[in-house]
Amino acid sequence: MPPAALCSSSISNAYIAGFHNHPISFSLPSKPDACRISKFSGLHEAAQLSCTINNRLSKYRTWDAKATKTAPKRGFAVTAAATGPSDGFTQDSAVKVMRRILETPGVHQGPACFDALSAKLVQKAGFQFCFVSGFSVSATQLAFPDVGLISYGEMIDQGSQITAAVSIPVIGDGDTGYGNALNVKRTVKGYIRAGFAGILLEDQVSPKACGHTKGRKVVSREEAVMRIKAAVDARKESSSDIVIVARTDARQAVSLEESLWRIQAFADAGADVLFIDALNSKEEMKALCNIAPQVPKMANMLEGGGKTPILSPIELEEIGFRIVSYPLSLLGVSIRAMQDALSSLKSGRIPPPATLPSFEEIKEVLGFNEYYEEEQLYSISGQSVNLNNGAGMNEKRGSRIDESTFTLPFSLETNNAEQTNEREQNNSKKGEVEVVTPYVLHESTSEDARNPFSGIWSRSLRVKVTASDGFEKLDVRIPAGFLEGLTNIVPGFAGLNLQSMLDEAAGSQKGNLEKGKKLIDINDRIGDRIEVFLE
């Protein structure tokens, strides 16, 4: 049995932060017995919720279907929503969770998100699912109104990023299906691959018009029903159980009676959730819920002013709705917050702390701490770099290599096919890469005894490369004999006779080869400064 909760004051489907960072949702009975409900005076007004939990909730993510079925029909439905990354949360598991939500008594709230970050915030707030609003995606991705300009491909791309970021079900806005019945089938299959747990399809003509606005027209009854049938067929062909939310805009385009007829036909065609957009009154909302009572109904609370009255979750539950969307809350407050922030910056002030999270808070939301913890699982003590093929050095700014990560098992030898093959076999076992030069850099001769630089090959060199803006690209110590091998990762060395330059530098030092002496100091073709010091 799930932990029992004794509550003195609540609202339907209120969300609170649970133990061990697991948000808990409580679905309140519509006719409470032992529980006493305080009067709800606004959609976004918080009600105090005090409760005692008998067992630790850390081991509960979701109750299994059996436990849900055996729970009291109008009792508390408790769900601990996952707050971690979406690893392992597949489209199939998302669908199962979404269907379990639809089977659970009470009204369930689903804010509309528009990108991965907003979806992640919805999950962190403890909501069990969310919508991807075509209105909001069109606004944030295109800065265009919701008039059919957003495409199937753009919604798939955005949806894939959103579903990958969260571990809660996501219902995607499929608009008109982007064409005829065959387009609808392609859209449903694409949304399944993108990870959506549900898809909302409507019966407007294309290009569509935004809900609660003028100019809406709907397709014929036959074509509208055929879209839903095509969606059901696509679901079967994909061996998926994606939730199909059927929407009609006939209330504003034709009449209430026409919208009710279409809703019944959508239910007969196999839709899982029924939705009439832009209902004008509470009575019309009740009329919707009286149609096909066995099929869950969806309400749409258009914040900021629309044709449908804004009702509290308790009122929606009493009417008979199962899920409710809030399409503009996140987009609307984001627009206002950005406008206020830009106004502050324009006047020479940064946004006040009350409206601007700290950098630490932003990092926490984005998961920096989790990233660092996981990064430690794969940390290594050192990293081998192959100077012969350029591995380990990116020429772009920000690619610094220092001696702490530059470990090389050097050995000077000539290059031939047999030795190369042997080295590659050994390196694959040791996890290290050996630096190989195409020829012997220096061979001892009788002249070496008289050469002031003859001892250089037993010494090490420090090679430093600094960009024109002062950024240090490279600072590494290597045996002198391998200086030529750096040509592959430091293009500035290409074409230079390094041995001649070292000989000339040694001659100018007249045998004074003390540690730290600068032997080479040049600027290459791209403006990088190359310095070579004797170690």
Secondary structure, DSSP 8 states (H G I E B T S, - for coil): ----B--SS--TTEEE--GGG--EEEE--SS-SS--------TT--------BSS-STT-SS--HHHHHHS-TTS-EEEE---S--TT--HHHHHHHHHHHHHSSS-EEEEEE-SHHHHHHHHHTT-S-EEE-HHHHIIIII---SSS-S-HHHHHHHHHHHHHH-SS-EEEE-TT-SSSHHHHHHHHHHHHHTT-SEEEEE-B-SS---TTSS---B--HHHHHHHHHHHHHHHHHTT---EEEEEE-HHHHT-HHHHHHHHHHHHHHT-SEEEETT--SHHHHHHHHHSSTTS-BEEE--TTS-SS----HHHHHHHT-SEEEESSHHHHHHHHHHHHHHHHHHTT----TTTS--HHHHHHHHTHHHHHHHHHHT--S--B--TTTTTT--SSTT--EEGGG-B---------HHHHHHHHHHHHHHT------SS-S----GGGGG-TTGGGGGSEEEEEEE-TTS-EEEEEEEEGGGSGGGGGT-GGGTT--HHHHHHHHHHHHTT---TT-EEEEEE-TTS-EEEEEE-
